[in-house]
Every structure is written in C-alpha cells, then in structure tokens.
Amino acid sequence: MPKIYLNSFNYRKYSLERAMRRAREYGYDGVEIWSGHFKLETVEETLREAQRLGREIGIRVPVLNLSGNVIGDDPAEREARVRRLVEVIERCPDHGVTLINGYAGSLIVDRSNWAKNGSAAATEEHYQRAIEAYRVLGPAAERAGVTLTLEVHMNTIHDTAASAVRLLHAIGSPSVRANLDPGNMWGVRTSEHPVDAVPILGDWIAFVHFKNARRVSYLDVGVDYDFTLKEGELDYYAIVSALVRSGFEGPYGLEWSGSGDPSVPTREDIDYLRGLLRDVALDEGLAARAVRSGAAGAEGPASDHQEPL
C-alpha cells in the first residue's frame, strides 16, 4: 500500500502536535508540515521539535511545505531567499525530511478569478527567475538526497500541468519534480482536467495532494472546498487509476481545506483513499489478466471529463 501523509494544514487552527497525534491515531504514515506551523528563520527548531514529538508519538515527519517565492522583482531578496533555502535543504536529512513541497512564486492580479493569475499573468522574466533559482536549489537537493516538488497550485506560475512541465524541463534536475493537486486545478478554469494532467506530467510526478471541491456560483472564486474526498465533483477513482497506470506509487498527501472540526475529514478521507487504492489495484489486476487472456474490452475504466452542469 502506498504511503499516505497528513498535511498539517488540516489543523491550521491548532498546533502541529495535535496534527501529529491525530495522524498517528488515524493510521497515516507520516505528516507534511504546513508552512503556517513554522517560520522560515527558525524552521530547524521546528524540525527538531517535530522529530522529538515524532519519536514520542510514533509518527514520521518526512515532508516540509516550504514556499520558494523566488520570482520577485528585487534581485537581492531573491538571492537571499535562495541562500536560505539551500541552508534548509542541507539540514533536512538531519531531521528526517526527504521531500520539500513548495512553490516558485505567486502572481495575483484578480482575487476573484484564479484563471487570470499565476501562469496567465507571468512573463518570460518570471519563468527565468524561477529557473535560475531552481538550478541552484536542484543540485543542493541532489547532494542532500532530498526531492523538491513544485505543487500545481492556483495563483502560482505552475498552476497548470503544462506550465509546471515547462519549468521542470528547463530546470532539468532529477531532484526537482511535480506535486499534482487535482483540487487546486479544479479551481483554475483554464487548467487541464486532472486525469489528463497525469500523462502531461508523467514521470515528473513525485507527490500528490488530494482534496475535493465543487464549482459553485455562490463564492467569488467559483469553487468550494468544503467537501470530503467522496463528496466533491472530482472522480478520485479515475484520478487514482490514471496515476497507477502511469507508474506512480506514492506518496499521497491528504489536505482538508474546508471548515468545521478537521478530525472528521482527516479520519474519513484516509479510509476512503485506502479503499480506492485497494479497488484500483484489484481492477487493474483484473484488467491485466483479461488482456493476457485476450478478453475484449480490457482497456480499463473510461473517464468522463465533461464539465459539471
């Protein structure tokens, strides 16, 4: 069974310790530390404390959520940011962190329409700044044995699969990969359908974030994230099937962006995802067996990519 990590963003109103204890209680394989649970200047202290708590509680903390923000206009600030990020990358192995998930930088010109932000607002200069920075961060990660992922995230310059691949190809480091987040993509109307994004990103995918959503008219941004994995519009059976067929073996990260008591979706979503992973493994095995025996119609389940009404 692939590893499933809890994003401590679920417990953004609470302590990191509470997130870690609930992760252990509900059977997660580890925790991703959300950026709101630490300060960049003192992140090593947070990682030391997380490692201590992890030993006490019995849970690993293998993922750090750390924004790059390396596309700003001030070159001195960009250089200082890269230097600090290299320092953090170099220290991560000491604290059990093997993956750093983050963002090259955000661009927001319209807070009510995410399709106008990020890659839609980016210039060639923004991409070059990101490429230049990650051509330093990538080799640092290679030396440390750490993987960096660019999350396909609304308002960033890699808010679509195509824009993420553009950056990854140009950076050209085996340690700089992609984090596919179907829920984020659902909020960007110009983004690809998440199932179609899987072959676009291909072997670049090293991590995924899962949350569900519905496109709505009652919110300015046009998308509501107050739904568990089994409740939203995204068909996660189809998405997991596409990932499995692509060769992706995990890890998966679960992220709740809704309201209310976070422990309810935190517990329900991991049970749902584990069931999906079992179903997909069984169905893919049956399909492979049918292909070997020459049965017709064994190409696997179809996916309906039509927009919701």
SVG drawing of the C-alpha trace seen along z (x, -y; Angstrom):
<svg xmlns="http://www.w3.org/2000/svg" viewBox="-26 -45 52 61">
<polyline fill="none" stroke="black" stroke-width="0.4" points="0.0,0.0 1.4,-3.4 2.4,-5.8 -0.3,-8.4 0.7,-11.5 -1.4,-14.0 -0.9,-17.7 -0.8,-19.6 -2.7,-22.3 -5.8,-20.3 -5.0,-21.5 -4.2,-25.1 -6.2,-26.5 -4.4,-24.1 -0.9,-23.0 1.4,-20.8 1.5,-18.4 -2.3,-17.9 -1.9,-17.2 0.8,-14.6 -1.2,-12.9 -4.3,-12.6 -2.2,-11.4 -0.9,-8.6 -4.3,-7.8 -5.9,-7.5 -3.2,-5.5 -1.3,-7.9 2.3,-7.0 3.6,-10.5 3.0,-14.2 3.7,-17.1 4.5,-20.2 2.4,-23.1 4.3,-26.4 2.0,-28.1 3.3,-25.8 6.8,-27.3 8.8,-30.4 11.5,-30.2 14.0,-31.9 13.6,-29.2 12.5,-26.1 15.3,-24.0 14.0,-24.4 10.5,-23.3 12.0,-20.3 14.0,-19.3 10.8,-19.5 8.8,-17.6 11.4,-14.9 11.3,-14.7 7.4,-14.6 7.5,-12.0 9.6,-9.7 7.3,-10.2 4.0,-9.8 5.3,-7.2 4.9,-9.1 7.3,-10.3 7.5,-13.8 9.1,-13.3 7.7,-16.3 8.2,-20.0 5.9,-22.5 8.3,-25.4 7.5,-28.2 10.2,-29.3 9.0,-32.8 11.9,-33.3 10.3,-35.4 10.0,-38.8 11.5,-41.9 14.2,-42.5 17.4,-40.5 18.9,-40.9 15.8,-39.4 15.8,-36.5 19.4,-35.7 18.9,-35.8 15.9,-33.6 17.8,-31.0 20.7,-31.1 18.3,-30.4 16.5,-27.6 19.8,-25.9 20.6,-26.0 17.3,-24.4 17.7,-21.8 21.2,-20.9 19.7,-20.4 16.7,-18.4 18.4,-14.9 19.4,-15.6 15.7,-15.9 14.2,-13.0 12.8,-15.2 13.1,-13.6 10.7,-15.8 10.2,-19.6 6.9,-20.6 6.6,-24.2 6.1,-26.9 8.4,-29.1 6.2,-32.1 2.7,-33.6 1.2,-36.3 -2.2,-37.7 -4.0,-40.3 -7.6,-39.3 -8.5,-37.6 -12.0,-36.6 -10.7,-34.8 -7.8,-32.4 -7.7,-31.8 -6.2,-35.3 -3.4,-34.8 -0.3,-32.7 0.9,-31.4 -1.7,-33.6 -0.1,-36.7 3.5,-35.5 6.1,-37.0 9.2,-35.3 11.2,-37.1 9.2,-35.4 9.9,-32.0 13.6,-32.8 13.9,-33.9 12.3,-30.6 14.6,-28.5 17.7,-30.3 16.8,-29.8 15.9,-26.1 19.1,-25.4 20.8,-26.2 18.2,-24.5 18.1,-21.4 21.8,-20.4 21.6,-21.2 18.7,-18.8 20.6,-16.2 23.6,-16.4 21.3,-16.2 19.2,-13.3 16.1,-15.4 13.3,-15.8 11.8,-19.2 8.3,-19.3 6.5,-22.2 2.9,-22.0 0.4,-22.6 -1.3,-25.4 -3.7,-28.2 -2.1,-31.6 1.4,-30.2 3.3,-30.3 3.0,-26.5 -0.8,-26.4 -1.4,-24.1 0.3,-20.8 1.7,-22.5 3.3,-25.4 4.7,-23.1 6.3,-20.9 7.7,-23.9 9.6,-24.8 10.7,-21.3 12.1,-20.7 14.1,-23.9 15.4,-23.3 16.5,-19.8 17.2,-18.4 16.2,-14.8 15.5,-16.2 13.0,-18.8 9.7,-17.2 5.9,-17.9 3.2,-17.6 -0.2,-17.0 -3.1,-18.6 -6.4,-17.9 -8.3,-20.1 -6.2,-23.1 -6.5,-22.5 -10.3,-22.4 -10.3,-26.0 -8.4,-27.2 -10.8,-27.1 -8.1,-27.2 -6.2,-24.2 -6.3,-20.8 -8.6,-18.1 -6.7,-16.3 -6.9,-12.9 -5.5,-14.5 -2.8,-16.2 -1.3,-12.8 0.2,-11.9 1.3,-15.5 3.3,-15.5 4.3,-11.8 7.4,-10.7 7.8,-14.2 5.1,-13.4 6.8,-12.6 3.9,-13.5 0.2,-14.2 -2.2,-16.3 -5.8,-15.2 -8.8,-17.2 -12.2,-17.6 -14.3,-20.5 -17.3,-21.7 -17.5,-24.5 -20.2,-26.9 -21.7,-30.3 -22.1,-31.4 -18.4,-32.1 -16.4,-34.8 -13.6,-32.4 -16.2,-29.9 -15.1,-26.9 -16.0,-25.5 -13.5,-23.2 -15.9,-22.3 -16.2,-18.6 -14.6,-15.4 -12.9,-13.3 -16.0,-11.2 -18.4,-14.2 -16.9,-16.6 -17.1,-16.7 -13.7,-15.2 -13.8,-11.5 -10.9,-10.2 -11.3,-6.7 -10.5,-7.9 -7.6,-10.0 -6.0,-7.3 -6.4,-4.9 -4.6,-7.2 -1.8,-7.6 -1.4,-3.9 -1.3,-3.3 1.3,-5.9 3.5,-4.0 3.1,-6.4 3.5,-4.5 3.1,-7.3 3.3,-9.1 -0.2,-10.6 -0.9,-13.6 -4.4,-14.4 -5.3,-18.1 -8.6,-19.4 -9.4,-23.0 -12.9,-23.1 -14.4,-24.3 -15.5,-22.6 -13.7,-20.0 -10.8,-18.9 -10.6,-15.5 -13.8,-14.3 -12.5,-14.6 -9.0,-13.7 -10.3,-10.3 -12.8,-9.8 -10.6,-10.7 -7.8,-8.3 -10.3,-5.4 -11.8,-6.5 -8.4,-6.7 -7.3,-3.4 -10.4,-1.8 -9.8,-3.5 -6.2,-2.2 -7.4,1.3 -10.2,1.1 -7.9,-0.3 -5.2,2.3 -7.9,5.1 -9.4,3.7 -6.1,3.1 -5.1,6.6 -8.3,8.0 -7.8,5.8 -4.2,7.1 -5.4,10.7 -8.1,10.1 -5.5,8.6 -3.3,11.7 -6.2,14.0 -7.2,12.0 -10.6,10.8 -12.2,7.9 -12.9,4.6 -10.0,4.8 -8.6,1.4 -9.7,0.3 -12.4,-2.1 -13.2,-5.1 -13.2,-8.6 -15.9,-11.3 -14.2,-14.6 -17.2,-16.8 -17.6,-19.9 -20.2,-19.9 -23.6,-21.5"/>
</svg>
